[in-house]
């Protein structure tokens, strides 16, 4: 008998990659999830195609990744060819990448983005460490509940 590994359970579902656009969308989501909650709320409020919305956000990220992946050696932290591999998305339609993200995250709260890529187990470990550390200085435990 072979032992099977328990399936990973994610806090929010990962984007399933089925083509180059969805692969690019998954990379975008990793970056986007590191933005502030206020910024994510603002982008989502503006919608998919509205000014400052998700298409504009993907375009901003896309341009920065393209610059980082160029051969001039500049890297502003959007795309690291040594870690992320070559930038293979130059001919991808930005709107289709944004649509992948939009469809996948429909119904998510802005705070859900912070959990993207995190397993339930690692999130529970993180919460346990945070509880053990106690509230920030100057805040009582009763103020955090």
C-alpha positions as CSV (number, residue, x, y, z in Angstrom):
1,X,0.0,0.0,0.0
2,X,1.2,3.4,-0.8
3,X,0.6,6.4,1.4
4,X,-1.0,9.3,-0.2
5,X,-0.2,12.8,0.8
6,X,-3.1,14.9,2.1
7,X,-4.2,17.5,-0.4
8,X,-3.1,21.1,0.3
9,X,-5.9,23.3,1.4
10,X,-5.6,26.9,0.4
11,X,-7.1,29.9,2.2
12,X,-8.4,31.1,-1.2
13,X,-8.4,29.0,-4.3
14,X,-5.3,29.3,-6.5
15,X,-5.7,30.3,-10.1
16,X,-5.5,27.2,-12.3
17,X,-3.1,27.7,-15.2
18,X,-4.4,26.5,-18.5
19,X,-2.6,28.8,-21.0
20,X,0.0,31.6,-21.1
21,X,-2.6,34.3,-20.1
22,X,-3.7,32.5,-17.0
23,X,0.0,31.8,-16.1
24,X,0.7,35.5,-16.4
25,X,-2.4,36.2,-14.3
26,X,-1.2,33.9,-11.6
27,X,2.1,35.9,-11.5
28,X,0.2,39.1,-11.4
29,X,-2.0,37.9,-8.5
30,X,1.2,37.1,-6.5
31,X,2.4,40.6,-6.9
32,X,-1.0,42.3,-6.5
33,X,-1.7,40.4,-3.2
34,X,1.3,42.2,-1.7
35,X,-0.3,45.6,-2.2
36,X,-2.1,47.4,0.7
37,X,-5.7,46.6,1.5
38,X,-6.6,50.2,0.6
39,X,-5.0,50.0,-2.8
40,X,-6.7,46.7,-3.6
41,X,-10.1,48.1,-2.5
42,X,-9.5,51.2,-4.8
43,X,-8.6,49.1,-7.8
44,X,-11.6,46.7,-7.3
45,X,-13.9,49.6,-6.8
46,X,-12.9,51.0,-10.2
47,X,-13.9,47.7,-11.8
48,X,-12.3,45.7,-14.6
49,X,-12.0,48.3,-17.3
50,X,-12.6,51.6,-15.5
51,X,-9.9,54.2,-15.2
52,X,-7.5,53.0,-12.5
53,X,-9.2,49.6,-12.5
54,X,-7.8,46.1,-13.0
55,X,-6.8,46.5,-16.6
56,X,-4.8,49.6,-15.8
57,X,-3.2,47.8,-12.8
58,X,-2.2,44.8,-14.9
59,X,-0.8,47.2,-17.5
60,X,1.3,49.0,-14.9
61,X,2.6,45.7,-13.5
62,X,3.2,44.4,-17.1
63,X,5.3,47.5,-18.1
64,X,7.4,47.2,-14.9
65,X,8.0,43.5,-15.4
66,X,9.0,44.1,-19.1
67,X,11.5,46.7,-17.9
68,X,12.9,44.4,-15.2
69,X,13.3,41.6,-17.6
70,X,15.2,43.7,-20.1
71,X,18.8,42.9,-20.6
72,X,20.0,46.3,-19.2
73,X,20.2,44.8,-15.7
74,X,17.7,47.1,-14.0
75,X,15.4,45.4,-11.6
76,X,12.8,47.3,-9.6
77,X,11.3,44.2,-8.0
78,X,8.6,43.3,-10.4
79,X,10.3,40.5,-12.4
80,X,13.5,38.9,-11.6
81,X,14.7,36.7,-14.5
82,X,17.0,34.7,-12.2
83,X,14.0,33.7,-10.0
84,X,11.0,34.0,-12.3
85,X,12.6,32.9,-15.5
86,X,12.5,34.7,-18.8
87,X,9.7,37.2,-19.5
88,X,7.6,35.2,-22.1
89,X,4.4,37.4,-22.0
90,X,5.3,40.2,-24.4
91,X,2.6,39.3,-26.9
92,X,-0.1,38.6,-24.3
93,X,-3.3,40.7,-24.4
94,X,-3.3,42.6,-21.1
95,X,-7.1,42.8,-21.0
96,X,-7.2,38.9,-21.2
97,X,-4.8,38.7,-18.2
98,X,-7.0,41.2,-16.3
99,X,-10.1,39.2,-17.2
100,X,-8.6,36.0,-15.9
101,X,-7.9,37.7,-12.6
102,X,-11.3,39.4,-12.5
103,X,-13.1,36.1,-13.1
104,X,-11.0,34.1,-10.7
105,X,-11.4,36.6,-7.8
106,X,-15.0,37.5,-8.3
107,X,-16.6,37.7,-4.8
108,X,-13.3,38.1,-3.0
109,X,-13.0,40.8,-0.3
110,X,-9.9,42.9,-0.5
111,X,-8.5,41.1,2.5
112,X,-8.8,37.8,0.7
113,X,-6.0,38.8,-1.6
114,X,-3.5,38.8,1.2
115,X,-4.2,35.1,1.6
116,X,-3.5,34.2,-2.0
117,X,-1.0,31.3,-2.2
118,X,-1.2,30.7,1.6
119,X,-2.2,27.2,2.8
120,X,-4.6,26.9,5.7
121,X,-1.9,25.1,7.7
122,X,0.7,27.9,7.2
123,X,-2.0,30.6,7.9
124,X,-2.9,28.8,11.2
125,X,0.8,28.7,12.1
126,X,1.1,32.4,11.4
127,X,-1.9,33.2,13.5
128,X,-0.5,31.1,16.4
129,X,2.8,33.1,16.3
130,X,0.9,36.4,16.2
131,X,-1.2,35.4,19.2
132,X,1.8,34.3,21.1
133,X,3.6,37.6,20.4
134,X,0.7,39.5,21.9
135,X,-0.8,42.8,20.8
136,X,1.4,45.6,19.6
137,X,2.9,47.8,22.3
138,X,0.3,50.2,23.8
139,X,-2.7,48.0,22.8
140,X,-4.3,45.7,25.4
141,X,-5.5,42.2,24.5
142,X,-9.1,43.3,25.1
143,X,-8.7,45.9,22.3
144,X,-7.8,43.2,19.8
145,X,-10.9,41.1,20.2
